[in-house]
């Protein structure tokens, strides 16, 4: 059961990707691709937080929900940390998600976070529009699968 705020965030990001994809100036498009990378990383972090919090609130009271919300609020949500969060809820979910993420999906998530950190620290990012668009598609698949596991 997709969460409305996650759907809205994804729709907004989809529209932003469409606009940046239409930029003819490749240098300008590369600059916007850095911004997209930051937005994709934030999309993952906020979506994971909202999905896991929704699960906790559905299964318990608001106090537990707030605790979970604070517990999963983190930056740099690479695949390892995501799987650790999920394993705290259900080790089987973590195993299933890990199997699902193997290969391109895991690499995409980890690359988004690595590139975001490079951008934040002023290092030259190696991100292009086409690459971040591909990563975004893989990341959306991860978020969707997590949603299916937690909120069927």
N, C-alpha and C positions, 0 to 999 in steps of 0.2 A: 504494500500500500504506500505509494510514493507520498512523501511529505510535501505539502504545498510550498513551503519556503525553499526547499531544495529544488523543486520544479521551477519556481520563479527565478532562483539564482541561475539555474542551468539555462533557462530561456533567455535571460539577460546576457549571459555569456555567449550563447549561440548567436545572438544578434550582433554582439560585439565582434565575434570572429567573422561574421559575414561582412561587416563594414571594413574591417582591417584587410580581409581577403580581396576587397575591391580597390585597394590602394595601388595605383600604378607605379609610384615612386618606390623602388625596392629598398632604398636607404630608410625612407620614412616607415615603410612597412616593417623593416627590421627593428626600428625603435619601438613601434607599437607591439611587436612580438614579445619584447621584454616585458611590457606591461601585461600582456596576455598571460605570460608565464606566471607572474605574480598573482594574477586573478585566478588562474587554474589551481595554483597551490592553495589559495585561500578557499576556493570552492570545495576542495577535498576536505580541508580541515573543518570547515563549518558544516559541511554535509555529514561527515562522520559524527561530529559532536551532536548534531540534531537527530540523526537516526538512532544512535545509542541512547541518547536522553529520552527520546520518544518511547523506545522499548522499555526503559527503566520506569518511566512514568505510567506506562500502560500496565506494567506488572506489579507496581508498588505504589507508595504514596508520594506526595510532592517532595517530602524531605529527602527520600532516597533519590528521586529524580534530580534534585538540585545537587546532591553529592556527586552523582554520576556526571552531570554537566560540568562541574568543576574539575572532576578527575580526568576527563577526556579532552579538556581544553588545552591543547599544546600546539606549538609550532613545529615545523620540520617533521611532518607526518610521513616519513618514508615507509616503505612496505613493512619493514621489521616492526616498527612502532605500532603501525596499524594492526598487525596480526597480534601483537601483545595486548592491545586494548580489547580486541575481539575475543581473545582467549580468556580474558577475565570474565566474560559473559558466558561463553560456552566454548570449551576446547575443540569440540567437533566443528563449530562454525569456523574457527580459526584454521583448522586443517582443510576444510572445504574451500575457504577463501584463498588460502595459500596455493592450493592446487589450481584453482581458477586463475590466479594471478601469474602463475609461472610463465616466464618468457616475456613477451612484449608488454603485457600489462604491468608487471612488476618493474621492468626497466623504464617504462614510461613514467610511472609514479615517482620512482627514485630520481629520474632525470629532471623532472619538473622541480622537485625540491632542491636538487643540487644546483640547477640553473638559477632558481630563485635566490639561493644563498650567494651565488656568484654575482648576481645583479646587485643584491643588497650590499655586498662588500666592495663593489666597484671593480670587480674582476671582469675581464671581457667575456661575456656569455657567448656560447656557441649555439645560439638558438635562432632558428629561422621561422618564418610564418608557417611554412609547410610542416616543419618538425613539431612545433608546438600544437598545431592543429591535429596532427596524428596522435601526439601524447594526450591531448584533451579527449579525443574519442576513446582511447584506452582507459583513461581515468574515469570517464562517465560510465564505462562498463563496470568498473570496480565499485563505484558508488551504487549503481543499480543492483549489483549482486549483493552487496551488503544490505541494502534495503530489503531485498527478497528474503535474505536469511533472517533478519531481525523482525521484520514487519510483514509477514506473508499475508 
